[in-house]
Amino acid sequence: NGVVAAKKSGMYLENSYNYMIEAKEQGVDVKEFANTLAMASLKHWQVLESLRISSPEDAQPIINQINDYARLVNEKTTQLLNESGQTPPPNPFNN
């Protein structure tokens, strides 16, 4: 089922973020991984957004809910990159 796969991929993004934070707390330099994760979350967001646009209206709330994983991970990784003096990848979904 596509919904299950999309939800799992969002959960993988979230888990990756959590593991990255654990590594950071142990003194690992995670800036490069944070940038990769930010880009992955944007790609996830892009794919789900295109799915949402082409989906029936009753499916759109489910897709939006699944996309919350990508939005949240992107927001958190962007913040982490900004705090470490790095430039996060541009977010084309910000208005």
ABEGO torsion letter per residue (X at the ends): XAAAAAAAAAAAAAAAAAAAAAAAAAGBBAAAAAAAAAAAAAAAAAAAAAAAAABBAAAAAAAAAAAAAAAAAAAAAAAAAAAAGBBBBBBAABX
